[in-house]
Amino acid sequence: MKRKTKITGAITALLLCFGGGVAVSAVPNPDPCDSLNGKAFQECRFDRLENKGDQTAAKVDQLNQKLDALTAKVDALTRQGGGTPAPAPSSAPTSTPPSSTPPSSTPPSSTPPSSTPPTSTPPTSTPGAACTNPTYTTSSPDAGRSFGAYYVHNNMWNRSGYNVSQTLRACSAQSWNVTTTADNSSGDGAVKTYPNVHKDYHNWSTGAEPRVSSFSTIRSTFAGAGPKVGIYNVAYDLWLNGVPGNREIMIWTENQNQRPAGSRIGTVTVDGRSWDFWATGSNGILTFVAPQTLPSGSLDLKAFLDYLTNQGRVPATSTLGQICFGVEVVSTGGSPARFDFTDFSITDAQ
């Protein structure tokens, strides 16, 4: 291996320098060879160098063994990841701008919002009209606006180093659209933007978050559709144990040529539907992919979280930081493409 050759070569060079008379630091005890002369001195020095060489060779063997062990671990992780490096985290957390006081759109995390009273009846989704007369428009990379308990965010978290532009237009949290221009000319398949609407459970002043287990209900309605060009996914993005946290849960309702992070585990049934389930080795990113596009509907988000907890992929003590719904854009083929969202709501109860 090249690494072993470098280690051995470096140590050989040091021995050659030492044998060539390079000055070394003084040692506590005198060199016994110094009392000898002539051939006896040379033989003594040779024996001492040979002994040092044996000790060094032993250390090289130990280093090589450690290197082999590390290489084996890397190989195992690569095999676990499906033979290819896992993509970067699918999206950065979409943050409502932090301030000294929580945003007015974010109700206290310890109680459910008053605008969404608990109900035993699952919400239904009736997609509304597309936004044609927006009250808010922005092309700024991290701008957004609050609409009641929700925040519409022009999240361009990974634009640096890429040729990306994006304009968001919002009539409400339930009616907004975004026009994005991006390409995959680099070939790295990286997500560039995640425009979305979201609700914060994270308290931006104190950092407090409610435990997932404290909720009896977390349901959501949605409606979102892409242009069927390029590479993207329309998806929920849930952050646990912080924003960002150590768990990112994604639910893809539409997939256009995109591959989730990690490896495909198999087909699972959650909330009465079948999903392709993917996971990274550390369970940091967990993704449910709808086999067919779901342009609108309602989801029992608590059922997804309970499933992951029961499978041991999410700690039972996890807290809820944020729930988002939007589109992860990798490429639009280099031409402007529009994504429309016409419904979003969350009903929760503790």
GUKOLPA-145181 format. One record per atom (N, C-alpha, C, O): x, z, y; residue in three letters. Coordinates in steps of 0.001 Angstrom, whole numbers, plus 500000, padded with zeros to 6 digits. Atoms other than C-alpha are relative to their C-alpha. Layout:
N
XZYALA ...
This chain:
350
500844500000498802MET 500000500000500000MET 500880500000501249MET 501975500562501220MET 499213500094498785LYS 501225499301503542LYS 500249501376500601LYS 501325501629501143LYS 499827498676499413ARG 500654502900504637ARG 501108500769499303ARG 501890501462499953ARG 498970499297500749LYS 502867504250501840LYS 501378499458500378LYS 502329500223500536LYS 498722500616499655THR 505624501778502706THR 500494500511501335THR 501683500787501496THR 499616499498498686LYS 505589502922506325LYS 500514501430499921LYS 501514501765500556LYS 499583498601500124ILE 505847506594505353ILE 501381500085499361ILE 502271500774499859ILE 498731499952500718THR 508661505996502854THR 501124499425500850THR 502222499979500894THR 498989500630499157GLY 510519503672505225GLY 500447500893501116GLY 501636500953501428GLY 499666499106498886ALA 510354506168508076ALA 500900501132499532ALA 501862501486500213ALA 499201498881500505ILE 511746508987505948ILE 501388499515499580ILE 502379500217499780ILE 498702500568500375THR 514502506710504559THR 500879499827501228THR 502079500099501198THR 499257500177498750ALA 515496505896508129ALA 500555501328500497ALA 501688501386500977ALA 499544498685499574LEU 515728509596508943LEU 501191500462499168LEU 502145501032499697LEU 498895499604500863LEU 517959510202505931LEU 501271499243500357LEU 502359499818500377LEU 498841500799499629LEU 520249507345506943LEU 500619500527501284LEU 501842500613501399LEU 499483499432498752CYS 520530508798510458CYS 500735501302499747CYS 501815501537500290CYS 499383498705500297PHE 521279512249509068PHE 501356499808499326PHE 502333500475499666PHE 498760500250500720GLY 523918510876506704GLY 501045499345500868GLY 502236499433500567GLY 499059500688499126GLY 525485508865509537GLY 500586500894501053GLY 501347500412501891GLY 499352499085499093GLY 526410511943511503GLY 499228500292501258GLY 499804500795502222GLY 500795499670498819VAL 523511512256513972VAL 499906501501500137VAL 499713502200499143VAL 500027498554499778ALA 523523515714515539ALA 498652500566499636ALA 497623499953499920ALA 501233499310500363VAL 520930518133514186VAL 500050501389500596VAL 501116501867500984VAL 500073498662499421SER 519783521495515434SER 500793500981499153SER 500923500812497941SER 499235498977500711ALA 521861524509514517ALA 499108500746499049ALA 497925500940499332ALA 500745499249500997VAL 520769526436511431VAL 500547501418499954VAL 501698501646500329VAL 499555498595499993PRO 520971530195510949PRO 501247500236499171PRO 502101501022499582PRO 498886499753500901ASN 523481530005508018ASN 500999498853500088ASN 500575497707500240ASN 498997501062499944PRO 526809528049508074PRO 499898499100498780PRO 499457499526497712PRO 500010500968501089ASP 527109524937505936ASP 501152500333499054ASP 502305500331499484ASP 498920499637500941PRO 529063525924502753PRO 501009498878499812PRO 502143499133499406PRO 499074501125500173CYS 530606522439502679CYS 501124500036501028CYS 502177499438500808CYS 499011499992498926ASP 532509523177505903ASP 501316500642499572ASP 502361500382500168ASP 498778499307500441SER 534992525350504004SER 500838499145499061SER 501925499548498648SER 499301500872500941LEU 536010522418501782LEU 500705498892500760LEU 500435498643501935LEU 499251501091499396ASN 538386519554502434ASN 499991498783499092ASN 499784498889497883ASN 499778501218500763GLY 538823515979501360GLY 498835499628499117GLY 497674499660499525GLY 500999500483500947LYS 537012514764498281LYS 498963501060499691LYS 497781500750499543LYS 500951498918500292ALA 535463518182497580ALA 498938500103501087ALA 497766500349500801ALA 500952499962498892PHE 533876518130501048PHE 498988498861499881PHE 497788499064500063PHE 500897501152500118GLN 532475514619500498GLN 498988500198498868GLN 497804499906499037GLN 500898499786501124GLU 531035515533497071GLU 498945501055500330GLU 497776500922499967GLU 500941498938499610CYS 529481518709498492CYS 498916499444500913CYS 497729499715500735CYS 500982500577499065ARG 527857516785501330ARG 499045499060499279ARG 497844499042499553ARG 500854500943500737PHE 526606514108498934PHE 498945500750499191PHE 497776500364499166PHE 500950499229500808ASP 525040516737496639ASP 498880500572500868ASP 497711500565500482ASP 501017499415499119ARG 523291518400499592ARG 499016498937500494ARG 497812499186500551ARG 500876501082499556LEU 521944515055500892LEU 499083499546498872LEU 497905499263499091LEU 500803500415501153GLU 520777514118497398GLU 498866500990499761GLU 497739500600499458GLU 501020498969500178ASN 518944517453497125ASN 498902499875501056ASN 497714499995500757ASN 500985500184498937LYS 517298516895500515LYS 499146498760499729LYS 497945498747500000LYS 500750501213500318GLY 516342513391499382GLY 498936500264498948GLY 497819499754499039GLY 500991499662501035ASP 514651514815496269ASP 498834500762500596ASP 497678500501500264ASP 501080499234499360GLN 512715517307498406GLN 499107499090500841GLN 497882499216500842GLN 500774500921499164THR 511696514556500798THR 499138499087499143THR 497985498823499485THR 500767500860500895ALA 510615512295497931ALA 498769500726499477ALA 497697500136499338ALA 501148499222500481ALA 508402515085496639ALA 498921500088501072ALA 497728499983500786ALA 500976499953498913LYS 506801515419500067LYS 499301498660500180LYS 498105498602500463LYS 500610501338499914VAL 506268511649500161VAL 498929499832498939VAL 497851499302499211VAL 500991500095501074ASP 504508511845496802ASP 498734500767500345ASP 497625500297500089ASP 501167499217499600GLN 502247514602498142GLN 499185499267501061GLN 497957499226500987GLN 500703500761498955LEU 501419512525501242LEU 499274498804499414LEU 498142498510499799LEU 500648501158500623ASN 500697509473499093ASN 498770500403499203ASN 497768499689499194ASN 501164499526500737GLN 498381511515496878GLN 498841500292500935GLN 497695499955500641GLN 501054499734499017LYS 496480512718499957LYS 499429498697500542LYS 498219498581500737LYS 500457501293499502LEU 496325509131501243LEU 499088499316498993LEU 498072498729499365LEU 500847500585501041ASP 494935507941497905ASP 498635500667499960ASP 497612500007499778ASP 501281499276500020ALA 492284510673498021ALA 499130499578501168ALA 497926499376501008ALA 500765500441498823LEU 491260509673501561LEU 499490498586499806LEU 498356498279500170LEU 500431501382500249THR 491154506007500542THR 498813499969499055THR 497878499191499247THR 501114499943500956ALA 488891506881497617ALA 498716500430500685ALA 497639499906500399ALA 501190499551499274LYS 486543508742499959LYS 499433498881500863LYS 498220498680500917LYS 500458501116499166VAL 486418505770502338VAL 499289498949499156VAL 498243498427499544VAL 500631500977500894ASP 485666503433499420ASP 498625500464499559ASP 497683499676499478ASP 501302499462500448ALA 482885505739498245ALA 498964499890501099ALA 497815499528500848ALA 500936500101498879LEU 481333505850501713LEU 499592498560500237LEU 498438498288500568LEU 500322501415499812THR 481556502051501969THR 498991499536498970THR 498042498821499293THR 500972500372501036ARG 479788501631498638ARG 498636500594500290ARG 497613499947500066ARG 501275499343499677GLN 477128504119499751GLN 499278499273501118GLN 498048499244501152GLN 500601500719498881GLY 476570502081502908GLY 499650498575499665GLY 499380497790500574GLY 500425501339500371GLY 475787498935500902GLY 501119498981500099GLY 500852497779500073GLY 498890500924499975GLY 479295497447501143GLY 500338499473501363GLY 501334498763501503GLY 499710500436498641THR 479151496792504875THR 499890501192500921THR 499106502104500660THR 500084498874499061PRO 479733499123507815PRO 498605500128500560PRO 497964499127500879PRO 501335499781499434ALA 476530500692509063ALA 499999499621501470ALA 500978499871502174ALA 500077500322498579PRO 475368499395512428PRO 500058501264500838PRO 499823502368500347PRO 499999498867499080ALA 475741501610515452ALA 498600500561500099ALA 497633499856499813ALA 501332499422499845PRO 472876504012516108PRO 499067499027500687PRO 499414498411501695PRO 500872501083499597SER 469874501827516632SER 499661500011501475SER 499507498945502072SER 500269499972498568SER 469146503022520140SER 500397501348500564SER 500356502369499878SER 499693498740499334ALA 470229505611522619ALA 498697500700500338ALA 497669500044500503ALA 501226499319499613PRO 467726508324523450PRO 499538499524501357PRO 500351499275502247PRO 500549500463498740THR 465433507261526224THR 499579501202500799THR 498604501875500466THR 500183498743499296SER 465568509991528785SER 499193499842501266SER 499425498933502064SER 500615499837498699THR 463196510892531525THR 501061500645500875THR 501660501638500460THR 498873499502499206PRO 465644511510534394PRO 500029501518500083PRO 499067502126500553PRO 499912498540499922PRO 466881515133534094PRO 499990500470501456PRO 500476499777502350PRO 500026499411498669SER 466294517358537094SER 499963501507499850SER 499939502028498736SER 499989498541500063SER 466263521021538004SER 498675500534499494SER 498592501674499035SER 501297499617500556THR 462617521126537022THR 499527498895499096THR 499856497731499327THR 500456501036500916PRO 460912519317534160PRO 499174498965500746PRO 498475499302501701PRO 500820501019499371PRO 459340515967535096PRO 498529500377499936PRO 498071501000498978PRO 501418499645499953SER 455714516307536125SER 499237499395498844SER 498155499861498486SER 500700500645501103SER 454840513979533265SER 500207500712498684SER 499555500376497695SER 499684499320501245THR 456265516359530666THR 499385501390499987THR 499872502275500691THR 500599498678500052PRO 453993519293529821PRO 500927500971499297PRO 501813500528498566PRO 499160499027500688PRO 455599522548528617PRO 500013499741498505PRO 498973499474497903PRO 499867500385501400SER 456943521985525118SER 499327500975499048SER 499087500642497888SER 500584499003500907SER 455380525155523736SER 498498499812499818SER 497908500439498937SER 501437500226500134THR 451814523902524224THR 499701498519500051THR 500393497773500744THR 500350501420499954PRO 450137520556523594PRO 499412499646501356PRO 498856500507502036PRO 500545500403498706PRO 449125518523526646PRO 498494500171500044PRO 497793499913499065PRO 501438499778499873SER 445691519359527977SER 499210498707499928SER 498013498714499639SER 500715501275500016SER 444866515673528156SER 499773499464498597SER 499041498491498414SER 500190500455501374THR 445078515317524373THR 499570501179499138THR 500388501733498404THR 500471498845500766PRO 442898518048522821PRO 500070499747498508PRO 499938498606498065PRO 499953500157501451PRO 443223518696519092PRO 498710499387499481PRO 497623499629500006PRO 501171500613500609THR 440914516677516927THR 500260499815498520THR 501393499560498112THR 499871500197501437SER 440291516418513227SER 499779498550499627SER 499994498170498476SER 500255501408500247THR 439392512745513552THR 501198499175500446THR 501600499270501606THR 498846500794499600PRO 442336510310513506PRO 499645499073501156PRO 498551498509501175PRO 500277500911498902PRO 442602508305516720PRO 499919498568499506PRO 500557498221498512PRO 500098501410500338THR 441675504654516544THR 500682499194501088THR 500790499640502231THR 499275500832499053SER 443537501838518223SER 499194498764500338SER 498866497965499461SER 500651501206499502THR 441767499245520311THR 500894499435501092THR 500849499901502231THR 499066500514499008PRO 444411497160522060PRO 499293499604501285PRO 498236498974501262PRO 500574500336498712GLY 443730496808525754GLY 500502498661500496GLY 501062497868499739GLY 499592501264499409ALA 444431493968528117ALA 501469500028500364ALA 502028501084500659ALA 498617500108499575ALA 447905492719528883ALA 500101500280501499ALA 499169500015502258ALA 499785499654498593CYS 449350493875532194CYS 500256498733500820CYS 501260498046500631CYS 499863501185499147THR 448799491127534793THR 500204500352501469THR 500735499544502231THR 499816499549498622ASN 448770493131538044ASN 500726501346499989ASN 500111502387500217ASN 499258498742500173PRO 451537495710537597PRO 500055500825501276PRO 500136500297502385PRO 499806499072498886THR 451739498776539792THR 501452500440500094THR 501860501106501045THR 498573499641500007TYR 455386499186538872TYR 500781498862499369TYR 500434498391498286TYR 499109501050500493THR 458109496555538420THR 501439500394500286THR 501756500863501379THR 498596499674499788THR 461822497083537931THR 500885499132499113THR 500510498767497999THR 498958500658500785SER 464919495240536772SER 501246500883499924SER 502280500461499407SER 498880499058500038SER 467183498280537171SER 500206500500498573SER 499235500747497859SER 499698499700501399PRO 468947499232533923PRO 499401501277499429PRO 499115501322498232PRO 500472498732500566ASP 467676502815533588ASP 498816500558500779ASP 498565501763500768ASP 501116499550499173ALA 464660502944535863ALA 498746500198499157ALA 498656499722498026ALA 501260499777500692GLY 461176504083534908GLY 499006500692500894GLY 499305501049502034GLY 501053499352499218ARG 457920505608536039ARG 499105500819499088ARG 498826500432497954ARG 500924499139500743SER 455656508428534900SER 498573499518500176SER 498149499130501265SER 501441500260499994PHE 452058507723533970PHE 499358501157499239PHE 499241501117498015PHE 500563498826500663GLY 450439511086533282GLY 501028500679499128GLY 502106501040499601GLY 499109499308500933ALA 452039512635530209ALA 501081499095499437ALA 501930499552498671ALA 499074500964500575TYR 454029509485529438TYR 500930499415501058TYR 500659499479502257TYR 498999500580499116TYR 457074507743530897TYR 500359498612499473TYR 500772498471498322TYR 499629501365500369VAL 457647503964530842VAL 501415499755500509VAL 501705499961501687VAL 498553499965499739HIS 461386503312530717HIS 500635498632499732HIS 500486498078498642HIS 499253501255500148ASN 463463500159531278ASN 501396500316499445ASN 502406500151500130ASN 498779499482500617ASN 466108501438528883ASN 500917498855499564ASN 500650498180498570ASN 499000501023500333MET 469109499058528868MET 501305500704499625MET 502350500464500230MET 498951499034500299TRP 471386501588527201TRP 501324499361499568TRP 502384499957499763TRP 498777500590500547ASN 473888499150525637ASN 500284498630500625ASN 500747497715499944ASN 499830501291499335ARG 474062496357528226ARG 501465499689500285ARG 501836498521500407ARG 498606500178499602SER 477761496902529017SER 500729499091499012SER 500674499298497799SER 499245500917500841GLY 479921494076527722GLY 499199498828499487GLY 499738497967498792GLY 500862501091500444TYR 476969491763527098TYR 499302499359501207TYR 499173499976502264TYR 500739500706498963ASN 475090489175529163ASN 498510500250499778ASN 497854499541499015ASN 501383499558500227VAL 471700490884529392VAL 499294500181501344VAL 499870500705502296VAL 500856499691498854SER 468891490934531940SER 498623500383499475SER 498204499934498408SER 501290499500500479GLN 465523492658531703GLN 499153500473501172GLN 499625501201502046GLN 500953499580498968THR 462475493128533909THR 498778500602499337THR 498160499990498466THR 501157499284500548LEU 459756495650533122LEU 498885500018501033LEU 499131500230502220LEU 501184499951499143ARG 456219495493534552ARG 498972500907499322ARG 498642500719498151ARG 500931499032500593ALA 453764498342534023ALA 498745500142500840ALA 498801500296502060ALA 501282499663499386CYS 450093498764534791CYS 499621501433499657CYS 498957502115500437CYS 500245498632500473SER 449896502013532801SER 500871500215498776SER 501593499310498358SER 499259499727501227ALA 451445503692529773ALA 499427499227498818ALA 500099499042497804ALA 500669500747501061GLN 448960501723527668GLN 500012498486500247GLN 499492497725499431GLN 499989501428499677SER 449567498344529346SER 501254499684500811SER 501316499952502011SER 498755500357499344TRP 453056497103530144TRP 500686498888499204TRP 500351498644498045TRP 499263501052500687ASN 455426494283529286ASN 501427499950500532ASN 501740500523501576ASN 498613500138499602VAL 459080493411529491VAL 500471498593499648VAL 500153498072498579VAL 499380501299500249THR 460929490099529792THR 501502500197499932THR 502127500656500887THR 498580499759500261THR 464422490184528317THR 500703498698499684THR 500151497815499028THR 499127501114500362THR 467232487666528119THR 501281500582499415THR 501990501336500082THR 498812499491500685ALA 469991488405525607ALA 500371499033498886ALA 499541498249498426ALA 499594500825501143ASP 472023486677522923ASP 500907500808499086ASP 501313501925499406ASP 499112499354500969ASN 474124487534519891ASN 501262499169499836ASN 501766498993498727ASN 498826500864500054SER 477068485327520801SER 501225500732499467SER 502130500103498919SER 498880499224500533SER 479451488148519886SER 499939500117498485SER 500952500365497830SER 500172499921501442GLY 478018488164516374GLY 499985501399499435GLY 499985501568498215GLY 499939498630500516ASP 478051491959516159ASP 498628500582499676ASP 498540501657499083ASP 501346499523500318GLY 474261492321515899GLY 499597501272500704GLY 498705501981500239GLY 500266498733499314ALA 474233495164518404ALA 498687499961500777ALA 498347498954501397ALA 501169499827499152VAL 471021496411519986VAL 500478500171501435VAL 501372500974501702VAL 499599499916498596LYS 471311495917523743LYS 499059500875500822LYS 499503501638501680LYS 500969499263499187THR 468088497413525111THR 498897500584499121THR 498651500116498009THR 501181499427500660TYR 465154499596524095TYR 498973500391501059TYR 498752501581501281TYR 501074499662499067PRO 462418499348526749PRO 498874500668499226PRO 498550500249498114PRO 500950499219500787ASN 459731501854525777ASN 499096500844500891ASN 499314500984502094ASN 500806498941499413VAL 457013504304526619VAL 500210501228499118VAL 500248501114497893VAL 499738498832500832HIS 457624507881525529HIS 499380501266500581HIS 498971501332501740HIS 500435498662499615LYS 456525511474525624LYS 501104500986499648LYS 501610500984498526LYS 498975498988500217ASP 459026514310526009ASP 499389501294499475ASP 498369501766499976ASP 500272498636500442TYR 458787517528524026TYR 501185500898500353TYR 501075502123500379TYR 498801499301499553HIS 462290518489525092HIS 499802500508501429HIS 499411499746502313HIS 500065499432498658ASN 462294520833528085ASN 501348499754500681ASN 502358500344500298ASN 498738500419499400TRP 464917519297530373TRP 500654501104500839TRP 501824500987501204TRP 499410498882499252SER 465430522572532264SER 500668501012499076SER 501751501517499373SER 499506498943500898THR 465939524931529322THR 500580499466498695THR 501318500174498009THR 499565500552501272GLY 466629522612526401GLY 499117500395498826GLY 499376500000497690GLY 500880499532501074ALA 463818524259524428ALA 499167498858499427ALA 498754497949500147ALA 500850500968500692GLU 461899522213521859GLU 499146500728498960GLU 499607501698498359GLU 500841499368501022PRO 458977523122519577PRO 500420499570498600PRO 500866498441498397PRO 499700500350501385ARG 459554523233515847ARG 498972498999499475ARG 497785499079499789ARG 500907500973500621VAL 458099520330513907VAL 498961500721499152VAL 497795500328499120VAL 500909499264500887SER 456578522838511490SER 498888500724500749SER 497909501155500139SER 501036499307499221SER 454572524392514345SER 498797499108500282SER 497760499591500736SER 501091500933499726PHE 452410521256514631PHE 499122499820498765PHE 499615499630497654PHE 500939500346501064SER 449297520795512549SER 499639498523500067SER 499225497938499067SER 500354501408499792THR 448737517304514000THR 500977499337500962THR 501279499876502026THR 499303500898499071ILE 450895514579515508ILE 499586498586499606ILE 500094498021498638ILE 500495501351500278ARG 449070511264515592ARG 500228499109501211ARG 500321499575502347ARG 499742500930498905SER 449644508146517619SER 499304498665499756SER 499209498195498622SER 500495501376500053THR 447967504833518409THR 501016499107500685THR 501775499558501542THR 499003500920499453PHE 449991501743519258PHE 499478498566499964PHE 498582498232499189PHE 500193501447500045ALA 449843498046520015ALA 501162499361500725ALA 501386499628501906ALA 498855500665499408GLY 452891495901520634GLY 500350498757499214GLY 500254498742497987GLY 499700501263500667ALA 453950492342519890ALA 501149499295500694ALA 501271499324501919ALA 498873500756499483GLY 457069490245520295GLY 499745498509499933GLY 498702498080499441GLY 500172501449499905PRO 457597486496520819PRO 500371499235498736PRO 500234498012498702PRO 499600500628501264LYS 458834485792517250LYS 501205499080500164LYS 501314498069499470LYS 498743500736499850VAL 462189484476518467VAL 501136501015500079VAL 500934502152500507VAL 498844499128499869GLY 465672485945518263GLY 500072501082498940GLY 499669500885497794GLY 499812498849500889ILE 466457489332516725ILE 499517501247500725ILE 500038501588501787ILE 500534498790499375TYR 464456492470517513TYR 499140500756499008TYR 498820500239497937TYR 501020499274500745ASN 462196495186516129ASN 499150500806500972ASN 499671501463501873ASN 500935499155499261VAL 459109496781517649VAL 499868501287499199VAL 499580501249498003VAL 499854498796500811ALA 459334500418516693ALA 499740501291500766ALA 499930501379501979ALA 499978498607499552TYR 458649504105517140TYR 501430500512499843TYR 502166500087498952TYR 498699499341500086ASP 461748506188517772ASP 499787501476500302ASP 499457501840501431ASP 500199498556499858LEU 461524509959517210LEU 501357500689499944LEU 502146500451499030LEU 498764499231499969TRP 464382512275518171TRP 499711501451499626TRP 498807502082500173TRP 500133498612500439LEU 464749515629516414LEU 501267500778500328LEU 502373500236500324LEU 498882499074499764ASN 466945518609517260ASN 500856499574501192ASN 502085499555501135ASN 499319500404498781GLY 467784517440520746GLY 499696498565500367GLY 499160497801499564GLY 500140501377499523VAL 467696514264522838VAL 501297499636500711VAL 501441499957501890VAL 500078500410501403PRO 469863512837521488PRO 500174501188499078PRO 500715502224499465PRO 499893498925500972GLY 469674514932518359GLY 500761499538498779GLY 501394498482498792GLY 499280500378501215ASN 471093514887514862ASN 499130499243499003ASN 499574498928497899ASN 500876500845500817ARG 468107512993513438ARG 499255499019500911ARG 498630499412501896ARG 500764501042499325GLU 466683509682514669GLU 499082499369498959GLU 499552498767497994GLU 500985500523500951ILE 463478508666512873ILE 499357498765500620ILE 498777498841501703ILE 500583501232499485MET 462353505069513327MET 498911499495499061MET 499014499603497839MET 501092500626500746ILE 459121503380512255ILE 499810498615500590ILE 499282498473501693ILE 500060501369499509TRP 459302499596512599TRP 498635499394499662TRP 498268499292498491TRP 501304500645500219THR 455896497950513058THR 500112498480500016THR 499200497787499564THR 499723501445500037GLU 457397494461513556GLU 501511499808499912GLU 502270500436500650GLU 498578500254500181ASN 460755493147512383ASN 500280498507500064ASN 499758497731499264ASN 499597501391499852GLN 462267489870513555GLN 501506499890499747GLN 502323500034500657GLN 498614500293500395ASN 465498489206511639ASN 500978501151500216ASN 502181500918500330ASN 499129498854499779GLN 466863492723512134GLN 500200500770498695GLN 499333500766497821GLN 499686499171501162ARG 468541494987509547ARG 500180501441500440ARG 500954501713501357ARG 499847498591499626PRO 468167498774509720PRO 501391500525499678PRO 502125499933498887PRO 498730499342500282ALA 471177501069509737ALA 499969500619498609ALA 498920501062498141ALA 499902499333501292GLY 472396502384506398GLY 499669499098498833GLY 499910497891498871GLY 500328500710501235SER 471179501373502959SER 498512500121499691SER 497873501113500043SER 501399499955500415ARG 467753500528501578ARG 499871500929498799ARG 500519500731497772ARG 500207499027501075ILE 466567503450499449ILE 498936499511499018ILE 499069499690497808ILE 501077500496500851GLY 463367501845498148GLY 498696499919500769GLY 498672500043501993GLY 501334500058499407THR 459649501497498779THR 499332501357499845THR 499309501924498753THR 500675498703500029VAL 457763504670499688VAL 498608499843500591VAL 498335498889501319VAL 501358500008499460THR 454148505437500504THR 499831501213500902THR 499964502354500459THR 500225498938499018VAL 453459507454503662VAL 498809499588500865VAL 498706498435501284VAL 501179500263499171ASP 450206507718505615ASP 499170498840499448ASP 498613498050500210ASP 500857500995500635GLY 448440505468503095GLY 500543498584500013GLY 499833497655499628GLY 499399501332499970ARG 450848502525503577ARG 501342500005499269ARG 501990501043499135ARG 498682500168500601SER 453909501183501778SER 501005499634501085SER 500702498874502005SER 498929500255499036TRP 457193501121503700TRP 501310499793499263TRP 501559500428498239TRP 498617500076500460ASP 460719499956503018ASP 500760501107500716ASP 500747501195501944ASP 499346498828499424PHE 462796503078503522PHE 501512499826499957PHE 502091499500498920PHE 498550500119499853TRP 466388503015504793TRP 500563501326500509TRP 499884502072501214TRP 499360498760499547ALA 468844505861505385ALA 501502499806500106ALA 502108499115499287ALA 498543499947499928THR 472398506332506573THR 500484501123499089THR 499702501978498674THR 499467499024500941GLY 474711508421504415GLY 499813501430500438GLY 499641502317499602GLY 500150498649499477SER 474403511444506675SER 498551500341500344SER 498267501441500820SER 501410499853499612ASN 470627510991507167ASN 499827500086501514ASN 498795500551501998ASN 500108499962498550GLY 471355510665510876GLY 498971499022500536GLY 498311499296501539GLY 501011500993499628ILE 469174507542511113ILE 499162499710498769ILE 499689499299497735ILE 500941500195501100LEU 466099507269508889LEU 498930499022500475LEU 498278499264501490LEU 500837501088499513THR 464005504093509122THR 498946499588498977THR 499253499344497811THR 501107500531500789PHE 460601503077507768PHE 499653498620500561PHE 499391498483501756PHE 500262501364499554VAL 459989499310507913VAL 498719499488499341VAL 498604499482498116VAL 501242500573500531ALA 456509497798507544ALA 500312498655499353ALA 500939497806499985ALA 499722501280500659PRO 456670494956504978PRO 499370498813500728PRO 499920497712500719PRO 500643501018499184GLN 454245492977507153GLN 499779500570501399GLN 499640501780501578GLN 500162499572498614THR 453831493087510915THR 498702500768500191THR 497643500362499712THR 501170499224499598LEU 451468495754512222LEU 499869499857501517LEU 500524500596502252LEU 500095500213498555PRO 450417494473515673PRO 499359501171500738PRO 499614501370501925PRO 500645498830499392SER 448301497588516321SER 499524500915498897SER 499485500533497728SER 500509499070500994GLY 446950500666514612GLY 500211501437500431GLY 500473501721501600GLY 499755498580499753SER 447288504423514326SER 500843500537498860SER 500691500116497713SER 499097499431500986LEU 449927506463512515LEU 499958501519500067LEU 499860502108501143LEU 499874498554500103ASP 450086510047511306ASP 501493500325500002ASP 502124500375498946ASP 498565499758499892LEU 453562510829512576LEU 500431501282499295LEU 501547501375498784LEU 499683498744500708LYS 453426514341511142LYS 500201499742498510LYS 501018500405497871LYS 499847500321501413ALA 453039512799507683ALA 501399499447499710ALA 501980499750498667ALA 498643500524500173PHE 456337510915508134PHE 501030501135500054PHE 501954501188499243PHE 499063498891499861LEU 458130514058509290LEU 499929500939498800LEU 500955501427498323LEU 500152499136501177ASP 456694516111506428ASP 500637499359498768ASP 501258500046497956ASP 499400500705501137TYR 457774513453503923TYR 501524500183500012TYR 502125500506498987TYR 498542499894499898LEU 461365513534505195LEU 500472501431499759LEU 501526501648499162LEU 499651498601500239THR 461411517332505175THR 499924500326498512THR 500813500979497966THR 500170499731501429ASN 460095517467501605ASN 501079499316499159ASN 501424499792498078ASN 498943500714500713GLN 462760514951500553GLN 501385500581500286GLN 502379500138499711GLN 498726499379499673GLY 465481517139502051GLY 500858499199500953GLY 502045499487501107GLY 499238500830499063ARG 466524514509504582ARG 499921500514501437ARG 500718500117502288ARG 500152499371498688VAL 465348516519507591VAL 499922501507499786VAL 499129501956498958VAL 500054498541500171PRO 466004520278507917PRO 498605500553500312PRO 497932500078501228PRO 501325499401499796ALA 462864522420507678ALA 499885500690501346ALA 498777500917501832ALA 500005499304498698THR 463866524141510931THR 500088499030501181THR 500293499460502316THR 499816501003498955SER 463986520880512905SER 499005500167501137SER 497879500627500947SER 500850499979498811THR 462595520677516430THR 499730498574500463THR 500480497649500152THR 500410501320499531LEU 460820517772518117LEU 500426499815501449LEU 500048500596502323LEU 499504500245498651GLY 462543516289521164GLY 499253498932500762GLY 498986499086501954GLY 500580501130499279GLN 460869512992521959GLN 499347499023499031GLN 499815498844497906GLN 500661501061500760ILE 458464510320520677ILE 499901498775500894ILE 499317498833501976ILE 499978501241499223CYS 458961506738521891CYS 499355498863499208CYS 499267498907497981CYS 500461501241500625PHE 457407503341521210PHE 500422498850500903PHE 500093498821502089PHE 499514501116499198GLY 459050500125522334GLY 500624498939499121GLY 500224498766497970GLY 499374501088500751VAL 461295497252521248VAL 501520500080500142VAL 502051500174501249VAL 498551500097500020GLU 464946497195520235GLU 500371498511500011GLU 500039497771499085GLU 499666501418499848VAL 466337493866521452VAL 501473499772499699VAL 502348500361500334VAL 498647500456500292VAL 469424492322519886VAL 500245498658500684VAL 501268498461501341VAL 499842501334499438SER 468867488719520969SER 498635499353500232SER 497693499558499466SER 501173500860499768THR 466248486438522491THR 500423498536499943THR 499720497656500442THR 499488501357500077GLY 468335483368521746GLY 500591499497501302GLY 500839498301501458GLY 499428500383498722GLY 469724483397525264GLY 498993499529501029GLY 499370499170502145GLY 501063500413499079SER 466367482508526853SER 499056501167500256SER 498943502056499412SER 500937498904499723PRO 463808484789528526PRO 498896500073498945PRO 498344499048498544PRO 501063499778500982ALA 461326486286526049ALA 499199501219500418ALA 499760502211500884ALA 500881498921499536ARG 458338488508526764ARG 499434500792498828ARG 499032500236497806ARG 500569499076500977PHE 457186491544524798PHE 498866500756500685PHE 499049501312501768PHE 501185499371499413ASP 453689492948525434ASP 499585501234499218ASP 499579501236497987ASP 500480498751500591PHE 452443496491524801PHE 498669500355500647PHE 498562500462501869PHE 501358499825499474THR 448746497200525134THR 499301501250499481THR 498089501389499647THR 500587498722500380ASP 448208500645523605ASP 501103500990499645ASP 502101500623499025ASP 499141498907500440PHE 449988503965523200PHE 499354501314500353PHE 498964501527501501PHE 500515498643499757SER 448707507514522837SER 500525500934498917SER 500831500505497804SER 499601498978500970ILE 449729510733521120ILE 498983501133500062ILE 498652501634501136ILE 500871498842500134THR 447359513412519890THR 500714501042499157THR 501006500790497988THR 499298498982500757ASP 449060516633518855ASP 499311501356500153ASP 498576501588501113ASP 500569498643499962ALA 448049520216518104ALA 500936500933499248ALA 501521500575498226ALA 499186498985500645GLN 449924523396517258GLN 499142501157499546GLN 499655502120498975GLN 
